[in-house]
Amino acid sequence: MLGRPDYTTAREAAGFSWYVAGTQGAIRALAGIGIREFNLDPKACIEVYRLGRPRLREMFGDDVRMVGLATPAISYGHANGLGSELIFPEGGEVAHTHPYDNLEAGVQALRAPVDFASAGMAPFYLDFKRQMEDAFPGEEVGFSYGLEGPLTTAYEMRGEGVFTDIFDDPPLAREFLRLLTDSILAFHAFLSDVRGKPAVDPASGGMCDDIASMIPPHMFDEFVMPYWEQYFCGVTTGRRHAHVEDLRPSQLRFLEEIGLSFYDPSISPQLNPRMINRGCRVPFTWRLGSIHYPNMTVQDIEDFVFQSVADGASCVHSNVAETMCNDGDVQKVHAFIRAANEVERLLDDGAPRAEIGQRVSPEGKAKLWDHWWK
């Protein structure tokens, strides 16, 4: 790692940024094509991009990031390569099975090498990528057949058993996690080769590991931190960033201990920006999720942006989901963008964050954050 972040200045150095991004779900909705067809039929996926992207731009405008051209977003490519079956329901996100009935079976399986390019549905999605490249010559097509962090992958392979494994047989659970993280890194190397990137990026590397939040804080040093360190050492010598949902305030200290340069809590009901600001010094983003839009007014959304920044967020962001492709949510997205631009202007002019907090309405101050999730 190229030096631990200087947490005395990290947030000041991070400054402020914001974004609103389109999603595959949004362009599917605008193209009128279902998720199962999109995930399994290259022709349907190609049609979604051809029809959905211009419709997204027309509806939301240029300030919303366009959806990157990529194969369907499937987070369980690595798990599938290890024997987890992918399930594609009608109208729902991809699911998966938990193939290891016990720790012993998992450890034994993980000791065998895997050719991830030929395992599971990888050949299908590699050909899927090729067909998309033929359909969009000159455009880069991302390969979104992905992986997760150590604890989330352990859940993918063991299901709820992972939460008792660490009590029933700690030494074997540690060996399982070590071997599993080695396997994650092997899959990462496969992905890097497909994407034409170095397996160990000298600039930065990211991790998604939501299930880590379900490990008790007093067990983090034994069952989370060694495997996070193993993972990060295998993907980067530079900056580390992580997406971990639903951490508790008592777990925030581990983000500094692992040396994160940036943290994405995403949907985390146990936290708010004020708590994160107090609990660690890592720069962080705060997300307005699509689940929040139906119950929020335009004023609520502007208040959300101002209060998030006043309470220490280095970034605010939101994603346009398939449920948001309507006139009402277009106006709310524009309110988010308007408030974020105003924050950027104020900070550029030297305004302190406390002044940004003065932009929050009295109603917003009452809601944020004591009644945010209620």
ABEGO torsion letter per residue (X at the ends): XBEBBBAAAAAAAAEBBBBBBBBAAAAAAAAGBBAAAAAABAAAAAAAAAAAAAAAAAAAEAABBBBBBBBBBBAAAAAAAAGBBBBBBBGBBBBBBBABABAAAAAAAAABBBBAAABEAAAAAAAAAAAAAAABBGBBBBBABBBBBAAAAAAAAAEAAAAAAAAABAAAAAAAAAAAAAAAAAAAAAAAAAAGBBABBAABBBBBBAAAAABBAAAAAAAAAAAAAAAAAAABABBBBBBBBGBBAAAAAAAAAAGBABBBAEBBAABBAAAAAAABABBBBBBBBAAAAAABBAAAAAAAAAAAAAAGBABBBBBBBAAABBAAAAAAAAAAAAAAAAAAAAAAAGBBAAAAAAABBAAAAAAOAAAAAX
